[in-house]
Amino acid sequence: MAATQPPDGAQAPEQPGWRPSPLVLALLTLSVAGMLAATVGAARMNGRSPAGPADATRLVPVPTVHVYPPGQQRAPDFRLTGLDGDTVDLTAYRGRPVVVNFWASWCRPCVREFPLLADARARHRADGLEVIGVLATNDTRARARAFARGHGGRWPVGVDRGGGPVGETAIAYGVAGLPETYFVRRDGSLAVRQLGELSERSLRENLAQIL
C-alpha cells in the first residue's frame, strides 16, 4: 500500500504510520459527504433511487404531488400519432377536464393504476372527463395496444416522439419517471402533477381539482 504524502511544504513525520491531521480528516469527511448528498439529490430529482448493485433504476416509492394555482401554468400542447395511426391532439380537448398519463407497457405501477383510470373515466363521463395516454419512446405500439385493450384502456394514446429514451413530450412536461400523471383544467392550465402510482384516494383528490 502506497504511503500517504504529507501536504505540500510540510515535513513528513519521522515516526512510521503517519496520519492526516484532524483538520485534514474533517475536510475529507465534508468533501465525501457533499459528494454523496449531491448524488442522492440528483437521483431523486430524476425520480429514481440511488443506484444499487441489484436495482439501478428503481423509482422512488413515495409519489410526489404538486398543485398549481389556477391559471399559473399552461399544459404544454402536443400532437402525436396514436396507437392506431390516428392523431392525438391535446388542444382538441380544450374546454374539458383532461388527465394526461405518461406510461409504458413494461411499467408495473402502470398496470395497477390502469383500472383506476378506466373507472374514473367511466364515472365522470357526464363531466366530460377524458384520459390521454402518452406512450414512452422505448415501448412498441403492438405491446402497448395489447396492454391497453387487456386492461380496459379505451382512451386515446399518443406515441411520444424522439430517438432517445425520453420523448419530446415527456421532456416538455419535465417527466421524471413512470408512471407520471398531469391533471389539466378546462382552460388548458395545469392543476396537479403526480409522480408515481395513483391510488384510489389520490386520483379522487386530484380529479376534484379539475372537475
N, C-alpha and C positions, 0 to 999 in steps of 0.2 A: 504494500500500500504506500503511495507516494506521501512524503511528508508535507504537512501544510506549510505554506510560505507565510512569513510574517508580513505585516503591512509595509508598504514602500517606505524606505528611510528608517525603518526600525531594526534594531539588532535582534537576531534570534536568541531566545533564552538558551543558556548553556545546558540546562538540565534537559534530559530526554522527555518526550511526550508533551511537547509544547501545545498549549490550548489557547484558543482565541480569548481575548479579554471579555468581561461581562458586557461591555458596550457593543463589541462586535457581535456577540451572540444575540443580543437584543435586536440589533439591526437586521441580522439574518432572519430571525424569527418573524419580525414585522414584514420583511420582504416576502417570505414564503406564505404568510397568512394573507397578504394582499393579493398575491397571485391566485391563491385558492379561492378567495372571495370573488375575484373577477371571473374565474372560470365558472363557478356556480351561478353567479348572476347572469352571465351570458347564456348559460344553458337554460335558465328559467325564462329569460326573455324570448328565447326561441321555442318555448313551450315544451322543453324536454328536461329530463333529469340529467345530472352529470353522468357521463359515460362510465359504464362499469364493464367488467370482463364478460358478464353473462348477458347484459341487455344494454346496448349502447344507444338505443333510440326510444326508450320508454318515456311516454308522455307524463307530465306532472299529473298526478291523480286528482288533485283538487281543482275543480273548474274555476275559472276567473270570469267574473261578470263586471261589465262596465255599462253604466246607464248614461245616455246622452240627453241633455236638456232639449226640449222641443226646439227644432229649427237650428240647432247648433252645427250639426254635421250632416252633409248630404251623402247618401249612399252612392258610392261610385257606380255609374251606369256600366252595363256590359251587354254585349250582343254576341251570343255563342251559338255554335251548331249543336243541336240536340242529339240525343242518342239515336233517333230515327231519321236524322237528316233535316229536321225542321229547325226553325230559328227560335232561340230563347232570348228575348229582349226584355230587360228589366223595366224599361220605360213604358212598355205596353201595359204594365200593371199599375201605373200611377193612378191614384185615387182608391187603391185597395191596400189593405194591410198585407205585408209580404214577409215570409220567413225565408231567408237565404241560407241554405245549409251546404257547407263545404264538406265533402265526404269522399270515400273510396270504398270499393267492394271488399278490399282486404282489411278494412278498419273494423275491428271487433266492437268498439263502442258504437259505431255507426249502425251495426246490426241491431244492437239493443235499443237504440233510440228511434229507429225507423217506425215501429208500430205506434209510438207516441205521436210522431209527426202525422202519420196517417189518420189516427183517431182525432187529433186536433183539427186537421183539415176538414174532416167529415162533419164534426160537431159545429164548426164555425163557418160552414158553407154560406149560411144566410148573411153572415157579416162580410162576405167577400174575401175571406182569408185565402191566400194562395201560398204554397210552399214551392220554392225553386231550388233545385239542387245544382251545385257546381262540382263537377267530377274532377278529381285530381289528374294531372297530366301523366302520372306513372301508372294509370289504370287503363283498361281497354273497354271499348264500347260494348263488346259482346258480354264480357263478365258483368259489367255494370247493369246492362239491360236485364240479364237473368237475375241479378241480385235484386234490382228494384221490383221486378214483377213477382219474385218469390217472397218479398217482404212487404207487399202492399203499397209500394211507392208508385202512385199513379200521377204524380205531379211532373211538370217539365223539368228536365235535367239537361244542362248545357255542359259540353266538354270544354274545359279550360284550354286556352291556347298557350303555346310556348314550348320550346325544345328542351328546357331544363326540368328538374324535379319539381319546381314550383311554377305554376302558371301565371299568366299576366293578370288575371282577375284576382287570384289569391294575393299577389303582390300588391295590387291596388287597394285591397281591403286590409292588408297587413296581417294575413293569416299566419298564426304561429304553430298550429298543429291541427290534427284531425281527430274527431270532428270539431268544427267551429261554426257557430250559428249567429246570424245577424237578424235582428227584428227591425223591419222598416215601416215607418208610419205611412199613412195615406198620401202625405205630401212629398214623399221620397226622402225624408230625413231619417237618419239612424236613431233608433230608440234604445236598443240594447245590443251589446256584443257579449257572447258567451263562448269562452274557450273550454272545451271539454264536453263530456257526455251530458246530454239533457236528462233530467229526471222528470217525473210527472209534475212535481211541485215547481221546479224551476221553469218548466215550459209554461205552466199555468201563470206564474207570476210575470214572466216575460211577455206573454201574449196580452196580459192586461195593460201593458204599456202601448199597444198599438191597436187594440180593438175598440 
